[in-house]
C-alpha cells in the first residue's frame, strides 16, 4: 500500500476522515491520537454509532456544495460533436476581471485534462474589445477556435423566511380563548433565515457552424467561497460534457 508523499495536498475524503477522527477524540478524550477507532469498541456501540453518524453528516456537507443542474437542453445532432483534439475557448462572462481570469483558467485545465486544446478568452481578446461580438469574433477566428464553453452568472435569488409562533391569551378557558383568539391572534417572529441561491448558465457552442450544442442552468445554495464555488461549477460543467461524449 502506497503512502502519500510529505507535503502532498490532502484529498477531500481524507480531510473529512481527519476531521471526523478529531471529533471522535473530543467525544472520547481517553483515546490516544491515532487510536480513536480502536478505542471506540471499548465504550460500546454508542460511541461507534456517534462516530459513524458524524462521518455521514460531514461527508454530506462536502457533497452539498456541488451545483445542481435544474434545466438542460441539447441539440439533436450533438452526438456527432466531439471536441477532443480541437481548439476550444473558455469564456466566463462577468465584470469581475479577477473572477473571469481564475475561472477561465480552471475551465482550461479541466478541458485540457479531457484531451481538448483549450484556451482562455482573456488571453486572446483584449479587455477593451471583450464586450463587442464583432471584434471578439475576429480574435476567435484568428486563433482557429472550433468550440466555446461559456459560463455566465444569471441571478442571485435571496429567500428570507421568518419562523413564527402564534400567541393568544385566556387559554385556561376554552370559550375565553375562543372569543379572545378570533379577535386578537398575532404572530411573534422568533428569527429570520436567509437562503441565497446563485443561478448560472453554461453553454457549449460549435463555433465552426455558430450553433448552440448544449445549454444548462445550475443553482447553488449558499456558496460560502467564490473561488470554491467556481471550481465546483467548472467541474460540474465538464462532467456533464463528458456524459454527452463532447470530451473524453
N, C-alpha and C positions, 0 to 999 in steps of 0.2 A: 504494500500500500504506500503510495507516494504521499509526501507531506508538502505543504505549501512552503515556498521559499520565504526567508525572512524579509519583512518589509513589503510583501505582496499584499494588494488590496483584498480585504475580506469580502467574500461573496455575501449577497443579501441573506441567503439562508443561514450562513454561518453567523452573521450578525444577530439574527433572530435567536439562534441557538444560544449564543453567548449571553444575550440579554435575559433569556429565559433562565439560563443557569444562574446568573447573578440574582435574579428574582427568587429562585428556589433557595439560594443561600440565605437570603433575607428571611424566608419563611422557615428555614431550617438552619439557624445560626451555628448549631453544633457541628455541622458538616464542614470538613476542611475544603480548601479550594481544590477543585477538580474532582471532588468525591460526592458531588450533590446527588447524582442519580443513584450512586451505590449506597448512599446512606438513607435515601427515602424509604426503601422497603422496611427498614428497622422501625420506622414510625407508623407502619401500616399503610393501608390503601388510601387513607385520607390525604396524606402528603403527596403520594404519587398522583392521585387524581387532580390535586391542585396544580401540580407541575404540568400535567398533560393539558388541562384546561387552559392554562396560561399560554402554553405553546400554540394552541389552536387560535386563541384570541389574537396573539401578536402576529402570527402568520397571516391571519385575515386582514390585519391592519396594513400589512405590506401590500397585499393584493388589491385592497380597496382604493389605492391611489391611482390605479390604471384608468385611462379614459374609457368611456362607454359609448360605443357607436349606436346611435339611435335611428339613423336612416342611411341606407346605402343604395346607390344606383350604379349600374354598369352597362356599357354599350353592348348590344347583341354580338358584335364582331370582336369582342375583347379577347376571346380565346385564341385568336390569331396573332395577338400582340405580345411581344416579349422584348424586354429592354436589356437582356444580357449582352454585354459587349458593346452596347450603344452609349452615346453621349446624352446624358440626362441632366437637366438643370434643376437644382434645388432652389425653390423660391419660398420665402416666408414674407408675407405682406403685413408689415407693421411699421409704424412711425418710430418705434424704438430701435435705433440702429444697432445697439449692442445685442439686443434680443435677436434681431434678424441675423446678425453675423454668427452668434453662437448656435442658434437653431439650424441655420443652413449648414454649418459645419457638422453638426450632429447628423443631419439628414444625409449629407455626403458620405460620412463614414458608414452609416447603415447601408446605403445603396452600394458602396464600393465592396462591402463585405458580401454582397449578393451578386457580384460579377458585373456591376454597372460602372461605366466611366462617368462618374458624377462630378458636377462642378457647381460651386455656389454662385448664385446670381450676383451677389455683392462684389465678386471678383471680376466679373465680365461687363457689368453695366455700371457706368458712372452714377454716383448718387444723384446728381442734378438731372439725370435723364431717366431715373428709375421709374417715375410715375407716368411716363409717356409711352404708350403702347407702340407707337410708330418708331420712336427712337430705340426703345429696348429691343424691338424685333430685329433691327439691323445687327445689334450686338450678338443676339442669339444665333442668327443665321450665319454670321461670320465665324462663329465657333462651332458650327455644324451640329447644333443641338437637335436631337431627334425626339426627345421627350421631356416633359416637365412634370415635376411633382411640387404642387403648391399647397401651402398651409396658410390659412387666413383666419384670425380670430373674428367671430361674428358678433358676439354679445356676451355680457356678463349679467346673469339673472340673479337677483337677490330676493330671497324669500324670508320674510320675517313672521314668526309665529309667536304668539303670547299665550302660554297656558293660563287658564283662568280657574278660579274657584268661585262657585256660586254660593252666595250667602243670604240668609234671611233671618228674621227674628221670630220669637214666640213659638219655637218648635216644640215646647213641652206639651202644648195643647194642639191637637190636630186642627181644630177649627180656628183656633187663634192663628196657627201657622197658615192655614188655608187663606183666610182673609188678608192677612198681612203679606203673605207670599205673592199673591197676584198683584198687589199694589206697589210692592217695594223690592222686587228682585233686582239685584245688581251684581255686577261682575267685578271681582278684585284681581287685577293682573299680578302674577307672582314671579314673573320673569319673562324675558324675551330671548328667543333663539333665532339666530340668523344663519341661513344657508346660502352660500354663494356658489352658483353654477356657471362655469365658463364654457361657452359654446364655440366650437371651432370647426371650420370646414376644411376638408382635404380633397384635392383634385389631382387627377392624373390625366395629362394630355398627350396625345400622339401628335408631336409637333410637325411631323412630315406631312400630315394631312390637315393639321389645325383642327383636330376633333377631340372632344372630351371622351375619355375612355372609362373613367371611374370617378365617382364622387361620393363622399361620405360626410356626415355631420356627427361630431362627437360631443359629449358633455362630460365634464369632470367636476365633481362636487368638492368644494372647499380645498382647492390646491394650496398647500402651505408654502411651497417654494417654487418660484417661477422657472428656474433652470431645470429642476427635477420634473416639473410639470411638462416642459417642452421635450425633455428626454423621453418621458413615457409616451407622449403624443407621437413623436417621431418613430419610436419603436413600434407602437401600435399600428401606425400607418404602413410601415414597411412589412409588418406581419400580415396585414390584410392584402397587400400587393403580392406577397408570396403565396397566399392561399389562391389567388387568381392566376398564379403562374406568370405574373408580369416580371418577376425576378426569380432567381433560383433559390 
